[in-house]
């Protein structure tokens, strides 16, 4: 099962996934550098070298399902960080 761009863009809140590039002033690095640093740490856990092994060996996922799960988690974490920064 391959992850498609449509899967990543399932709501209006993820319009940045549909090709609209944020203006430089919209980026988290400009508006909230501390939030960007935390997002990088959060995503490091999701995309670490151990993540695929954990998902396949311990959770029993097939490799494609493990990738799909990691992408979904990374998308969710990123959306939450952007949403939280926008509310501050």
Backbone bond lengths (Angstrom), bond angles and torsions (degrees), N, CA, C in turn:
res aa  C-N    CA-C-N  psi(-1)  N-CA   C-N-CA  omega(-1)  CA-C   N-CA-C  phi
1 X - - - 1.451 - - 1.525 108.69 -
2 X 1.277 117.40 116.20 1.459 121.80 -179.43 1.520 109.88 -91.30
3 X 1.301 115.64 146.41 1.456 121.84 178.18 1.513 108.19 -86.01
4 X 1.310 117.15 126.78 1.462 120.33 -178.45 1.515 110.37 -104.90
5 X 1.315 114.55 163.78 1.467 119.51 177.93 1.520 109.76 -63.52
6 X 1.328 117.26 -31.62 1.460 120.52 179.06 1.528 110.34 -64.79
7 X 1.336 118.07 -35.90 1.451 121.25 177.46 1.525 111.09 -61.54
8 X 1.319 116.42 -36.93 1.460 120.74 -178.31 1.517 111.57 -73.01
9 X 1.312 117.74 -26.12 1.462 121.48 -175.25 1.515 109.20 -111.72
10 X 1.329 115.85 78.18 1.458 119.37 -175.92 1.523 113.19 -103.01
11 X 1.316 118.14 -0.89 1.459 119.61 179.76 1.519 110.08 -149.97
12 X 1.323 114.40 167.64 1.459 119.23 177.69 1.526 110.96 -63.37
13 X 1.342 116.73 -28.88 1.451 120.46 -177.75 1.517 112.46 -67.48
14 X 1.315 117.77 -15.52 1.462 120.81 -179.22 1.518 110.86 -106.76
15 X 1.331 116.99 30.75 1.457 119.65 -178.23 1.521 111.89 -60.01
16 X 1.332 117.77 -24.75 1.459 119.72 177.47 1.524 111.27 -64.46
17 X 1.329 117.99 -19.68 1.473 121.50 177.66 1.521 111.62 -80.56
18 X 1.309 118.25 -14.27 1.460 121.12 -176.00 1.521 112.14 -96.99
19 X 1.283 117.76 22.63 1.445 119.30 173.25 1.509 115.58 104.83
20 X 1.325 119.88 -14.50 1.456 119.99 177.90 1.512 107.81 -74.99
21 X 1.296 115.36 113.55 1.465 119.37 178.17 1.514 108.65 -80.09
22 X 1.316 116.85 131.38 1.465 118.70 178.95 1.517 110.69 -67.98
23 X 1.320 115.85 147.71 1.455 119.82 173.19 1.518 107.85 -66.47
24 X 1.298 117.08 154.90 1.463 121.34 -179.49 1.513 110.75 -55.20
25 X 1.327 116.94 -37.32 1.460 120.32 -179.21 1.519 111.79 -72.44
26 X 1.350 118.29 -13.74 1.464 122.10 179.31 1.523 112.57 -87.35
27 X 1.311 117.79 -13.76 1.454 119.27 -171.84 1.523 111.46 -72.02
28 X 1.304 114.64 148.65 1.454 121.18 -178.72 1.527 111.48 -62.51
29 X 1.315 116.75 -33.00 1.460 120.12 178.67 1.517 112.93 -62.82
30 X 1.320 116.26 -29.63 1.466 120.83 178.73 1.522 110.64 -87.39
31 X 1.328 116.45 -45.48 1.464 119.88 -174.14 1.523 113.58 -79.58
32 X 1.331 117.84 -30.46 1.464 120.78 -177.51 1.536 110.07 -155.71
33 X 1.329 117.12 79.66 1.465 120.51 -177.20 1.530 113.60 -57.44
34 X 1.324 117.79 -34.38 1.464 120.32 178.99 1.531 110.79 -66.28
35 X 1.328 116.37 -39.40 1.467 120.38 177.86 1.524 110.74 -66.01
36 X 1.327 117.09 -37.59 1.466 120.43 177.09 1.526 110.41 -64.60
37 X 1.308 117.03 -41.83 1.466 120.14 178.81 1.531 110.42 -62.03
38 X 1.330 116.98 -41.51 1.464 120.28 178.19 1.522 110.73 -66.81
39 X 1.331 117.70 -40.24 1.460 121.07 177.92 1.527 110.64 -60.47
40 X 1.310 116.98 -41.68 1.471 120.19 177.97 1.524 110.71 -60.95
41 X 1.333 117.21 -41.21 1.468 120.02 178.16 1.524 110.90 -66.19
42 X 1.331 116.57 -41.20 1.470 120.87 178.91 1.525 110.97 -62.19
43 X 1.326 116.34 -45.06 1.463 120.34 -178.50 1.525 111.66 -70.25
44 X 1.319 117.80 -27.00 1.461 120.42 177.27 1.523 110.64 -61.03
45 X 1.315 116.95 -35.30 1.463 120.87 177.38 1.526 110.16 -66.87
46 X 1.322 116.64 -42.24 1.466 121.69 -176.99 1.522 111.71 -67.96
47 X 1.317 117.56 -39.06 1.470 120.64 -174.10 1.533 112.29 -105.02
48 X 1.301 116.87 15.59 1.467 119.54 179.32 1.519 110.42 -64.79
49 X 1.309 115.41 162.64 1.463 120.52 178.90 1.528 111.57 -62.48
50 X 1.314 117.44 -27.39 1.455 120.97 -178.09 1.532 113.02 -78.71
51 X 1.317 117.48 -24.16 1.471 120.73 -174.72 1.533 113.28 -55.62
52 X 1.335 119.83 -49.92 1.473 118.23 -179.66 1.532 112.59 -62.41
53 X 1.321 117.40 -36.91 1.461 120.34 178.92 1.521 110.95 -66.75
54 X 1.314 116.38 -41.36 1.464 120.36 177.86 1.524 110.00 -61.63
55 X 1.324 116.52 -46.83 1.466 120.23 -177.11 1.528 112.67 -67.17
56 X 1.319 117.15 -36.69 1.465 119.13 -178.98 1.529 111.45 -83.62
57 X 1.313 117.87 -47.37 1.466 120.55 -175.31 1.520 113.08 -77.46
58 X 1.308 117.00 -51.12 1.459 119.83 -174.54 1.525 113.59 -86.25
59 X 1.326 116.70 -31.79 1.475 119.65 -179.64 1.522 112.22 -96.93
60 X 1.328 116.89 -11.14 1.453 120.72 176.43 1.517 115.81 74.87
61 X 1.328 118.12 21.02 1.457 120.58 179.50 1.525 111.31 -81.74
62 X 1.314 115.44 149.11 1.463 120.72 170.72 1.531 107.18 -69.79
63 X 1.329 118.37 156.55 1.472 119.95 -178.36 1.531 113.89 -54.02
64 X 1.330 118.37 -43.87 1.469 119.95 179.10 1.528 111.40 -63.66
65 X 1.322 116.41 -39.63 1.469 120.24 178.82 1.525 110.58 -67.47
66 X 1.324 117.31 -34.68 1.463 120.82 177.85 1.525 110.82 -65.02
67 X 1.329 116.82 -42.44 1.463 120.90 177.35 1.521 110.03 -63.34
68 X 1.321 116.47 -45.80 1.470 120.83 179.24 1.521 110.40 -59.44
69 X 1.315 117.04 -42.34 1.460 121.23 179.35 1.520 111.58 -64.55
70 X 1.316 116.98 -43.38 1.468 120.65 179.63 1.530 111.27 -64.71
71 X 1.318 116.46 -40.74 1.471 120.14 178.64 1.528 109.97 -65.40
72 X 1.311 116.37 -42.23 1.470 119.78 179.05 1.531 110.19 -62.45
73 X 1.311 116.60 -43.60 1.466 120.29 179.43 1.526 111.15 -64.43
74 X 1.315 117.13 -43.98 1.466 120.61 178.55 1.520 110.99 -62.10
75 X 1.327 116.61 -40.45 1.467 120.95 178.15 1.518 110.84 -63.96
76 X 1.322 116.39 -44.77 1.465 120.98 -179.86 1.527 111.36 -63.26
77 X 1.320 116.76 -43.89 1.473 121.16 179.57 1.527 110.22 -63.41
78 X 1.324 116.64 -42.82 1.469 120.90 -179.53 1.522 110.68 -66.04
79 X 1.325 117.04 -45.94 1.464 120.14 178.74 1.521 111.24 -59.75
80 X 1.322 117.13 -42.69 1.470 120.96 -179.95 1.531 110.84 -63.71
81 X 1.319 117.30 -41.00 1.466 120.38 179.68 1.523 111.43 -65.32
82 X 1.335 115.97 -42.99 1.463 119.99 179.75 1.525 110.02 -66.68
83 X 1.318 117.05 -42.34 1.467 121.13 179.89 1.536 110.25 -63.31
84 X 1.328 116.72 -44.35 1.471 120.31 179.56 1.523 111.71 -63.21
85 X 1.316 116.62 -41.39 1.468 120.03 179.14 1.517 111.48 -66.04
86 X 1.326 116.72 -34.67 1.465 120.48 179.54 1.518 112.18 -69.23
87 X 1.337 117.03 -26.54 1.456 121.01 -179.00 1.524 113.44 -82.90
88 X 1.324 116.04 -14.36 1.477 119.25 -178.34 1.494 111.71 -81.55
